[in-house]
Amino acid sequence: MHNLYSWIASRSSTTACWSCQTISESHCIPRLLSNTSLEEVYVFFYDVPPSMLQIESILLTLLSGITSPHLQNLYIYMQLQPPVALQLEVAVPRNETNSADYTAAFHAILHNVEGQLCQPSNTTSMVSLNLDGMGCTSVAGSRLMVVIESRIVTLFAPWLDHSLLDITLIRPRVLAS
């Protein structure tokens, strides 16, 4: 799949679609720098560890690589793995990513991408972020989804304020213990 993406990115294609089963390696995040003709980007990540460090790293790498001045639609889907006890420990944002400086740096990247987004007259939201937490069916998993949602809202506040982003959090039904 990595070679397929290299082919798409090296052409003047206006649409890119990328799917990755595991995101433990950085090559799973598409490099969009070489294609400045992109109008639509669809990225699907499956089996993402429910860790804010992991989620933020993916989003930061993906968004900082967007350079197309023609971008109109960006669709990001992340299917989260069910959390295990160890992941619950690392899922909560640590000081290095939960700091005001980190959030400001993330907002600066959003501002750069926002400057590249075309403003089609028929829509107000061009970016869609979907976090699928259906596998997080435990009470702890449900609490984790609340933490993730809160952090995502903080990180994407500028785009939410400008109605550029729709966030969909697919929540599980919590199973009784």
Summary of the structure (lengths in Angstrom):
residues: 177
radius of gyration: 16.3
end to end distance: 40.2
largest distance: 52.7
contacts: 525
relative contact order: 0.14
helix: 42%
strand: 20%
